[in-house]
Amino acid sequence: MGELQVDVEGRTLTISNLDKVLYPRTGTTKGEVLNYYATVSGVLLPHLRDRAVTRIRWPHGVDGNSFFEKNKPAGTPSWVRTASVPTTGSRAQSDRDTLDFPICDDLATLTWLANLAALELHVHQWTVTKAGRPRRPDRLVIDLDPGEPAGLHECAQVALMVREALAERDLECSPVTSGSKGLHLYAALPQGRGGPDSDGTTALAKEVAEELQAAHPALVTAAMTKAKRPGKVFLDWSQNSGSKTTVSPYSLRGRALPTVATPITWDEVEAGAEDPVGLDQFRFEEVLERVRDHGDLFLP
């Protein structure tokens, strides 16, 4: 199939190659990817709103090469909202050393990104103002990354420990399967001048990771060195840095299977902690069923 012009919320977009297979193992086409993002947009867009989006694109499908893209690409429609933000984690910088990120606030922008084979949508832990100025982070994230032979079962066990450690700091967290190997845990942060900056959230996440590493050295590591990860769950605290991003809840992943970063319940985490096969990564069809049945499980 060639090009097709479609109207999306009053915007005219040119969609191409709907029959192109982006996930060869399952035969999932670009048209199915576009349909997934359109169908899930009601729960996805609130978690992208006001956030600079880094994309990972697979123009020839997941068996081909991919590339990260931060700046808005050539040919970006004039109606796509963008924000110029510092290239480092510093909030003190002004208009130099900046990148022009797209902001995905609406279905038309989401459809435009999906048409570019931007399968993965990654965002920072902070939002931008209407003028494009970065705010302080509104959430903290800890990425639970298992080193083989550890897997999702061990991640679920450690997630319960992280939940308790954050609760001791008056923070309630929400679990999300990464769509890859592990879990992400998010905790909402108070907003305003009294809230922590990115350095503060990074320090807090690192404190939790090192505390659990000391208490459970056979299962948990806070070390960035990959050689120290086999058989353990690495608590990646660094994604709270102002310049780092994490894949958004409800984003597809560029894996062999079309899996999704999926919000889950703590009951599901507990089941995964008890049973080695009690929890798995979810494919996009399953995520759409979950949203139909349960709505957005990532609500605060």
C-alpha positions in Angstrom: 0.0 0.0 0.0 1.2 3.5 -0.9 0.3 6.8 0.8 -3.0 7.6 2.3 -4.2 10.9 3.6 -6.2 10.8 6.8 -7.9 13.4 9.0 -7.0 13.1 12.7 -8.7 15.6 14.9 -8.7 18.2 12.2 -5.1 17.6 11.1 -4.4 16.1 7.7 -1.7 13.5 7.8 -0.1 11.4 5.1 0.2 7.8 6.2 2.4 5.4 4.3 3.2 1.7 4.1 0.4 0.3 6.3 1.1 -3.2 5.2 4.9 -3.0 6.1 5.8 -5.6 8.6 7.5 -4.1 11.6 7.6 -7.2 13.8 8.5 -10.1 11.5 8.1 -12.8 14.2 4.4 -12.0 14.7 3.8 -10.4 11.3 2.6 -7.2 13.0 2.3 -4.4 10.5 2.7 -0.7 10.6 -1.1 -0.4 10.3 -1.5 -2.5 13.4 1.0 -0.3 15.2 -0.9 2.8 14.2 -4.2 1.2 15.3 -2.7 0.3 18.7 -1.5 3.8 19.4 -4.8 5.3 18.3 -6.8 2.9 20.4 -4.6 3.2 23.5 -4.2 7.0 23.2 -6.9 7.8 25.8 -4.6 6.3 28.5 -1.3 7.0 26.9 -1.5 10.7 26.1 -2.0 11.8 29.7 1.4 10.3 30.5 3.1 12.0 27.5 1.4 15.4 28.0 3.9 18.3 28.5 6.9 15.9 28.3 9.7 16.1 25.8 9.6 12.9 23.8 12.7 11.0 22.8 11.9 8.4 20.1 13.5 5.2 19.0 12.7 4.5 15.4 12.8 1.2 13.5 12.1 2.3 9.9 12.8 -1.2 8.5 11.2 -3.1 11.4 12.6 -4.5 14.6 15.0 -6.8 12.7 16.6 -3.8 11.1 18.6 -1.0 12.5 17.2 1.5 14.9 18.1 5.0 16.0 17.4 7.4 18.8 15.9 10.8 17.9 15.6 13.7 20.3 15.4 16.7 18.1 12.3 17.2 15.9 13.0 15.7 12.5 13.1 17.5 9.2 9.6 17.9 7.9 8.0 18.2 11.3 4.5 19.7 10.8 4.1 23.3 11.9 1.3 22.3 14.2 3.4 19.9 16.3 4.2 21.5 19.7 7.9 21.6 20.5 10.1 22.7 23.4 13.8 23.8 23.4 15.3 22.3 26.6 18.9 22.0 27.9 20.9 19.1 26.7 22.1 18.4 30.2 20.3 17.9 33.5 21.0 21.4 34.6 18.0 23.7 35.0 20.2 26.7 35.3 21.1 26.9 31.6 19.1 29.2 29.4 18.8 29.1 25.7 22.2 27.6 24.8 23.0 23.9 24.4 19.4 23.0 23.8 17.5 20.4 21.8 14.1 21.0 20.1 11.9 18.1 21.3 8.4 17.4 20.1 5.7 17.3 22.8 3.1 14.7 22.2 -0.1 16.2 23.6 -2.7 14.9 21.1 -3.7 12.1 18.8 -2.5 13.8 15.6 1.1 14.1 17.0 1.0 10.5 18.3 -0.2 9.3 14.9 2.5 11.3 13.1 5.2 9.7 15.4 3.9 6.2 14.9 3.9 6.7 11.1 7.6 7.5 11.4 8.0 4.0 13.0 8.8 5.6 16.3 7.9 2.4 18.2 9.3 3.5 21.5 8.4 6.8 23.2 10.7 7.8 26.1 10.2 10.7 28.4 11.9 12.5 31.3 10.6 12.6 34.8 9.7 16.3 34.4 7.3 18.3 32.3 7.6 21.6 30.6 5.6 24.8 31.0 3.5 26.2 28.2 6.5 28.3 27.3 8.7 25.1 27.1 10.6 25.7 30.3 11.4 22.5 32.3 9.8 22.1 35.6 11.1 20.3 38.6 10.4 16.5 38.4 6.9 15.4 39.3 7.9 11.8 39.8 10.7 9.4 40.8 11.4 6.2 38.9 13.4 3.1 39.7 14.1 0.7 36.9 14.4 -2.9 38.1 16.7 -4.6 35.5 17.4 -8.4 36.0 20.8 -9.9 35.2 20.5 -13.4 33.9 19.6 -15.9 35.2 17.4 -13.6 37.3 14.2 -12.5 35.6 10.8 -11.0 36.2 10.2 -13.3 39.2 13.1 -11.8 41.0 12.2 -8.3 39.9 8.7 -8.8 41.5 10.3 -9.9 44.7 12.6 -6.8 44.8 9.7 -4.5 43.8 8.0 -5.4 47.0 11.1 -4.3 48.9 11.3 -1.1 47.0 7.6 -0.4 47.7 8.3 -0.8 51.4 11.4 1.4 51.3 9.6 4.2 49.5 6.6 3.9 51.8 9.0 4.6 54.7 9.7 7.8 52.9 6.0 8.6 52.5 6.1 7.8 48.8 3.5 5.5 47.2 4.7 3.8 44.0 3.0 2.3 40.9 4.4 -0.8 39.0 4.8 -1.0 35.3 6.3 -4.0 33.4 9.1 -2.6 31.2 8.0 -4.5 28.1 11.6 -5.8 28.0 12.9 -7.8 30.9 12.1 -6.0 34.1 9.8 -3.6 36.0 9.6 0.1 36.5 8.4 1.7 39.7 7.1 5.2 39.7 6.4 7.4 42.7 4.6 10.8 42.4 6.4 13.7 44.0 5.0 16.9 45.5 5.1 19.9 43.2 6.1 23.4 43.8 9.2 25.2 44.9 9.7 22.8 47.9 9.9 19.7 45.7 13.3 18.1 44.9 15.2 18.8 41.7 16.6 16.1 39.5 19.7 15.8 41.6 17.6 15.3 44.6 15.4 12.6 43.1 18.5 10.8 41.8 20.1 10.9 45.2 16.9 9.6 46.8 16.6 6.7 44.3 20.3 5.9 44.8 19.8 5.9 48.6 17.0 3.4 48.3 19.0 1.2 45.9 22.1 1.1 48.1 20.0 0.5 51.2 18.4 -2.6 49.6 21.8 -3.7 48.2 23.2 -3.7 51.7 20.2 -5.6 53.1 20.0 -8.2 50.3 23.4 -8.4 48.6 22.7 -11.8 47.0 19.6 -10.4 45.1 20.0 -6.7 44.7 22.8 -4.5 43.2 23.0 -0.7 42.9 26.2 -0.9 40.9 26.2 0.4 37.3 28.9 -2.2 36.4 27.3 -4.9 34.3 29.8 -7.5 35.5 28.2 -7.3 39.0 24.7 -7.9 37.8 24.4 -11.7 36.9 21.8 -13.3 39.0 20.8 -10.0 40.7 18.3 -7.3 40.1 20.0 -3.9 39.3 18.1 -1.0 40.7 18.8 1.7 38.1 18.5 5.0 40.0 20.2 7.0 37.3 17.0 7.5 35.2 16.0 10.3 37.5 18.8 12.5 36.1 17.5 15.5 34.3 18.9 14.4 31.0 17.8 10.7 31.2 14.5 9.2 29.9 12.4 6.1 30.6 10.1 4.4 28.2 6.6 5.7 28.8 3.8 3.6 30.2 1.8 2.1 27.3 4.6 2.6 24.8 5.5 -0.3 22.5 9.0 -1.8 22.7 11.2 -2.6 19.7 11.7 -6.2 20.7 11.1 -9.5 18.8 7.6 -9.5 20.1 5.3 -6.4 20.2 5.4 -6.0 23.9 4.3 -2.9 25.8 5.4 -1.1 29.0 2.3 -2.1 30.9 0.9 -0.7 34.2 0.0 -3.6 36.5 -1.5 -4.0 40.0 0.4 -4.9 43.2 -1.6 -8.1 43.3 0.0 -9.1 40.0 3.4 -8.2 41.4 2.8 -10.3 44.5 1.7 -13.2 42.2 4.9 -12.8 40.3 7.0 -12.8 43.4 5.4 -16.1 44.6 5.4 -17.9 41.3 8.3 -18.0 38.8 5.8 -17.9 36.0 3.2 -15.8 37.7 4.0 -12.6 35.7 5.1 -12.0 32.2 5.5 -9.1 29.8 2.3 -8.1 27.9 1.8 -7.9 24.2 -0.2 -5.0 22.7 -3.4 -7.0 22.1 -3.4 -7.9 25.8 -2.8 -4.3 26.8 -5.8 -3.2 24.9 -7.9 -5.8 26.6 -6.6 -4.7 30.0 -7.5 -1.1 29.3 -11.0 -2.1 28.2 -11.5 -4.1 31.4 -9.7 -2.0 34.0 -9.0 1.4 32.5 -5.7 3.1 33.4 -4.0 1.2 36.2 -1.2 3.9 36.3 -3.5 6.5 37.8 -2.1 8.0 41.1 
